[in-house]
Amino acid sequence: MKYLNLLLLLPFVGLLWMPLYDRADPVLFGFPFFYWYQFAWVPVTSVIIWIVWKKGHDA
């Protein structure tokens, strides 16, 4: 279970490491990469939290 909790670090690291997404290209539906990359983490983080909760609840 402890290793599964490490999944919770993915959104933290993905958003903390700003040089990864500090650019304008590629553009998606008129939004620069900087914005849609951050918005994309919202559902991804929700799924990660659900997976960790579900596996921890079943254990």
N, CA and C atoms as an extended XYZ file, in Angstrom:
177
Properties=species:S:1:pos:R:3:atomname:S:1:resname:S:1:resid:I:1 pbc="F F F"
N         0.824       -1.204        0.000 N   MET     1
C         0.000        0.000        0.000 CA  MET     1
C         0.859        1.256        0.000 C   MET     1
N         2.002        1.209        0.666 N   LYS     2
C         2.868        2.384        0.716 CA  LYS     2
C         3.346        2.789       -0.671 C   LYS     2
N         3.635        1.794       -1.506 N   TYR     3
C         4.101        2.091       -2.857 CA  TYR     3
C         2.992        2.698       -3.704 C   TYR     3
N         1.785        2.293       -3.454 N   LEU     4
C         0.651        2.849       -4.189 CA  LEU     4
C         0.457        4.326       -3.845 C   LEU     4
N         0.763        4.700       -2.631 N   ASN     5
C         0.651        6.107       -2.232 CA  ASN     5
C         1.629        7.000       -2.982 C   ASN     5
N         2.678        6.424       -3.523 N   LEU     6
C         3.631        7.215       -4.301 CA  LEU     6
C         2.995        7.763       -5.576 C   LEU     6
N         1.914        7.147       -6.024 N   LEU     7
C         1.186        7.683       -7.178 CA  LEU     7
C         0.687        9.096       -6.912 C   LEU     7
N         0.426        9.395       -5.654 N   LEU     8
C        -0.064       10.721       -5.303 CA  LEU     8
C         0.985       11.810       -5.526 C   LEU     8
N         2.224       11.424       -5.682 N   LEU     9
C         3.281       12.393       -5.952 CA  LEU     9
C         3.321       12.826       -7.415 C   LEU     9
N         2.737       12.042       -8.301 N   LEU    10
C         2.772       12.378       -9.728 CA  LEU    10
C         2.207       13.758      -10.047 C   LEU    10
N         1.000       14.094       -9.599 N   PRO    11
C         0.494       15.436       -9.900 CA  PRO    11
C         1.338       16.536       -9.255 C   PRO    11
N         1.821       16.272       -8.071 N   PHE    12
C         2.644       17.255       -7.370 CA  PHE    12
C         3.912       17.562       -8.166 C   PHE    12
N         4.613       16.515       -8.576 N   VAL    13
C         5.845       16.690       -9.339 CA  VAL    13
C         5.551       17.232      -10.730 C   VAL    13
N         4.492       16.736      -11.358 N   GLY    14
C         4.137       17.189      -12.699 CA  GLY    14
C         3.802       18.656      -12.780 C   GLY    14
N         3.259       19.208      -11.714 N   LEU    15
C         2.924       20.631      -11.702 CA  LEU    15
C         3.996       21.481      -11.034 C   LEU    15
N         4.810       20.882      -10.203 N   LEU    16
C         5.856       21.637       -9.524 CA  LEU    16
C         7.034       21.925      -10.446 C   LEU    16
N         7.322       21.003      -11.348 N   TRP    17
C         8.459       21.151      -12.248 CA  TRP    17
C         8.049       22.029      -13.426 C   TRP    17
N         8.095       23.321      -13.215 N   MET    18
C         7.563       24.288      -14.165 CA  MET    18
C         8.278       24.327      -15.520 C   MET    18
N         9.580       24.088      -15.619 N   PRO    19
C        10.203       24.101      -16.955 CA  PRO    19
C         9.596       23.073      -17.914 C   PRO    19
N         8.914       22.085      -17.381 N   LEU    20
C         8.274       21.083      -18.225 CA  LEU    20
C         7.150       21.677      -19.067 C   LEU    20
N         6.436       22.641      -18.545 N   TYR    21
C         5.274       23.169      -19.259 CA  TYR    21
C         5.283       24.684      -19.416 C   TYR    21
N         6.408       25.309      -19.219 N   ASP    22
C         6.512       26.766      -19.344 CA  ASP    22
C         6.772       27.160      -20.799 C   ASP    22
N         5.766       26.959      -21.638 N   ARG    23
C         5.851       27.329      -23.045 CA  ARG    23
C         4.447       27.502      -23.598 C   ARG    23
N         4.347       28.067      -24.770 N   ALA    24
C         3.045       28.351      -25.366 CA  ALA    24
C         2.610       27.269      -26.357 C   ALA    24
N         3.552       26.608      -26.990 N   ASP    25
C         3.210       25.592      -27.997 CA  ASP    25
C         3.319       24.210      -27.397 C   ASP    25
N         2.512       23.272      -27.749 N   PRO    26
C         1.443       23.292      -28.737 CA  PRO    26
C         0.152       23.896      -28.171 C   PRO    26
N        -0.628       24.456      -29.047 N   VAL    27
C        -1.897       25.080      -28.684 CA  VAL    27
C        -3.009       24.058      -28.890 C   VAL    27
N        -3.934       23.998      -27.954 N   LEU    28
C        -5.070       23.080      -28.030 CA  LEU    28
C        -6.353       23.870      -27.860 C   LEU    28
N        -7.181       23.913      -28.893 N   PHE    29
C        -8.439       24.673      -28.885 CA  PHE    29
C        -8.213       26.137      -28.518 C   PHE    29
N        -7.102       26.694      -28.949 N   GLY    30
C        -6.800       28.088      -28.689 CA  GLY    30
C        -6.123       28.356      -27.357 C   GLY    30
N        -5.965       27.338      -26.535 N   PHE    31
C        -5.307       27.504      -25.241 CA  PHE    31
C        -3.827       27.144      -25.363 C   PHE    31
N        -2.947       27.984      -24.853 N   PRO    32
C        -1.520       27.642      -24.859 CA  PRO    32
C        -1.257       26.422      -23.981 C   PRO    32
N        -0.166       25.758      -24.266 N   PHE    33
C         0.203       24.545      -23.538 CA  PHE    33
C         0.245       24.783      -22.032 C   PHE    33
N         0.743       25.947      -21.633 N   PHE    34
C         0.855       26.272      -20.207 CA  PHE    34
C        -0.468       26.080      -19.472 C   PHE    34
N        -1.574       26.481      -20.091 N   TYR    35
C        -2.884       26.397      -19.443 CA  TYR    35
C        -3.507       25.009      -19.560 C   TYR    35
N        -3.512       24.443      -20.777 N   TRP    36
C        -4.216       23.169      -20.895 CA  TRP    36
C        -3.469       22.033      -20.221 C   TRP    36
N        -2.162       22.151      -20.066 N   TYR    37
C        -1.417       21.136      -19.323 CA  TYR    37
C        -1.875       21.102      -17.861 C   TYR    37
N        -2.041       22.278      -17.258 N   GLN    38
C        -2.494       22.342      -15.871 CA  GLN    38
C        -3.929       21.851      -15.737 C   GLN    38
N        -4.780       22.231      -16.669 N   PHE    39
C        -6.175       21.763      -16.633 CA  PHE    39
C        -6.265       20.251      -16.838 C   PHE    39
N        -5.365       19.694      -17.618 N   ALA    40
C        -5.378       18.242      -17.864 CA  ALA    40
C        -5.072       17.460      -16.592 C   ALA    40
N        -4.349       18.058      -15.673 N   TRP    41
C        -4.022       17.366      -14.427 CA  TRP    41
C        -5.223       17.223      -13.494 C   TRP    41
N        -6.245       18.025      -13.683 N   VAL    42
C        -7.411       17.951      -12.784 CA  VAL    42
C        -8.087       16.579      -12.867 C   VAL    42
N        -8.511       16.101      -14.042 N   PRO    43
C        -9.112       14.762      -14.070 CA  PRO    43
C        -8.105       13.647      -13.807 C   PRO    43
N        -6.858       13.836      -14.235 N   VAL    44
C        -5.832       12.817      -13.981 CA  VAL    44
C        -5.614       12.658      -12.480 C   VAL    44
N        -5.545       13.753      -11.775 N   THR    45
C        -5.375       13.701      -10.320 CA  THR    45
C        -6.576       13.048       -9.649 C   THR    45
N        -7.763       13.345      -10.132 N   SER    46
C        -8.967       12.722       -9.569 CA  SER    46
C        -8.936       11.209       -9.742 C   SER    46
N        -8.517       10.753      -10.907 N   VAL    47
C        -8.435        9.309      -11.150 CA  VAL    47
C        -7.365        8.675      -10.271 C   VAL    47
N        -6.237        9.329      -10.121 N   ILE    48
C        -5.170        8.801       -9.264 CA  ILE    48
C        -5.641        8.699       -7.818 C   ILE    48
N        -6.299        9.728       -7.336 N   ILE    49
C        -6.816        9.692       -5.959 CA  ILE    49
C        -7.835        8.566       -5.798 C   ILE    49
N        -8.708        8.388       -6.780 N   TRP    50
C        -9.704        7.317       -6.717 CA  TRP    50
C        -9.030        5.950       -6.702 C   TRP    50
N        -8.004        5.762       -7.530 N   ILE    51
C        -7.299        4.471       -7.567 CA  ILE    51
C        -6.650        4.179       -6.222 C   ILE    51
N        -5.969        5.154       -5.649 N   VAL    52
C        -5.306        4.951       -4.358 CA  VAL    52
C        -6.341        4.688       -3.270 C   VAL    52
N        -7.434        5.409       -3.290 N   TRP    53
C        -8.486        5.199       -2.295 CA  TRP    53
C        -9.114        3.808       -2.443 C   TRP    53
N        -9.416        3.421       -3.686 N   LYS    54
C       -10.075        2.134       -3.937 CA  LYS    54
C        -9.165        0.975       -3.531 C   LYS    54
N        -7.908        1.032       -3.904 N   LYS    55
C        -6.992       -0.054       -3.557 CA  LYS    55
C        -6.723       -0.064       -2.046 C   LYS    55
N        -6.670        1.076       -1.422 N   GLY    56
C        -6.463        1.134        0.026 CA  GLY    56
C        -7.680        0.682        0.795 C   GLY    56
N        -8.857        0.971        0.243 N   HIS    57
C       -10.110        0.565        0.878 CA  HIS    57
C       -10.307       -0.950        0.774 C   HIS    57
N        -9.866       -1.549       -0.324 N   ASP    58
C       -10.020       -2.981       -0.523 CA  ASP    58
C        -8.997       -3.794        0.275 C   ASP    58
N        -7.892       -3.164        0.633 N   ALA    59
C        -6.817       -3.896        1.312 CA  ALA    59
C        -7.165       -4.198        2.755 C   ALA    59
